[in-house]
Amino acid sequence: MEAWYSAVRKLKDESEDPKYTQEFCFHVYHDLMFIKQNRRLKDKEKFRNRKGVEFDAWASELSNKYSSEMISIVISDDEFWNESLKNTLFENEQKKYRRIE
């Protein structure tokens, strides 16, 4: 999780409105946790690559509360996006491939 917090701090530091940026980042994290627990994605790989109908629908929901500029900046940040996925939707995959010594 530390890498995720680091990515959020970086986005906040680069933002004109750090509080708004942080709020959005936490919203994304909570949405991804909700999706993991309550929905079944038909194509996780498309979602991971920020493509597909399910990703577009989710991004559209975000646009009801946040500016399209904020969505674009944060979601297109690879470090934030990959850490968010690693700690939510793809958490089990990380554990599954952990090397045993």
NORHUDA-V857874 format. One record per backbone hydrogen bond with DSSP energy under -0.5 kcal/mol. CO is the residue of the C=O (numbers start at 1). NH is the residue of the N-H. If there is no record, write none. Layout:
co-><CO CO>
nh-><NH NH>
This chain:
co-><1 2 3 4 5 6 7 8 9 10 11 12 17 18 19 20 21 22 23 24 25 26 27 28 29 30 31 32 33 34 35 39 43 44 45 46 47 51 52 53 54 55 56 57 58 59 61 62 62 67 68 69 70 71 72 74 76 77 78 79 80 81 82 83 85 85 88 90 91 92 93 95 99>
nh-><5 6 7 8 9 10 11 12 13 14 15 15 21 22 23 24 25 26 27 28 29 30 31 32 33 34 35 36 37 38 39 41 47 48 49 51 50 55 56 57 58 59 60 61 62 63 64 65 66 71 72 73 74 75 76 77 78 81 82 83 84 85 86 87 88 90 91 94 95 96 97 98 101>
